[in-house]
């Protein structure tokens, strides 16, 4: 049997790379004669760098940059020297995991550090930059990112604004002529599954703001600031991008990327599959094992297991999804190529316990799966 192992991360518990290696270890412990091939997956958020550099033989580059509150931290991005491609995660420099819940402050958090990573990639001679949008702690519409790359912002008195954060009401004028000229010669590919517009009830503030510290009393002023800023940008660029799919991604970073650069947006899974050459491996595969933290009806909307299921259908390959939690609506997944969904939880336990012991639970669940497959074969 030839098994392709392609899980997403079990968020907060197991990275996609660790999950793939755990599943592989369980399979080979059960039967060393089986053939395994691992392709860690990601959706543009956390794990995107690991998934791509593992499949391409790339490396990690570490640099000192600013976290969302302006503190110095060491962060990294992926580098594929052969193609001079940089792979950058917004979460690595401007992400929620970098802050405690008490530190969340949408008025002050900035994407400046993400822009610093892009500048470091340009300094290495990057011809392509893959930017994963996901998990940001910001609602600054990407202002900080572009400030790190030369964008100048001014208030109504013409005073230079060094740091803005999500308080976009303060900006009355921008100057993009000072942007790093190298940006014009780079192929920008944005990995994001978010298609939300910038403004409104489905926009960056209303939908994603609460997880970033946007309290009910801040919703109206932050939305007003975002609206004012979007009008200013549209006038400056003569481009109207507020309703362009993905403009609301990562606290509005998508909007400024669309407005100031020529970028290509791709669903995260599509990009990972394309970059890893996973499709080339499928004709020789007998079984696909995937997984993520929770599988339910929402998995139909761009999640890794369903994306793989649809790919597998073309080749008649069965797909097993291992998950920490099974929710409502999984009966629909069979139509999308998912043969069966198995929970890795083996007894009643709290979410905290399950996440703490995720790796061991995944190993045991994979072993049970292999025993079941052996019984069927016999």
Helices and strands as residue ranges (DSSP letters): E 2-5, H 16-30, E 35-38, H 48-56, E 59-66, E 72-80, E 85-89, H 90-94, G 96-98, G 101-103, H 112-123, E 128-132, H 143-147, E 152-154, G 168-170, E 173-175, G 181-185, E 187-191, H 204-208, G 209-212, H 216-237, G 249-252, H 253-260, E 263-266, H 268-276, H 278-282, E 287-295, G 297-300, H 304-313, E 318-326, G 330-336, E 340-343, H 351-356, H 358-377
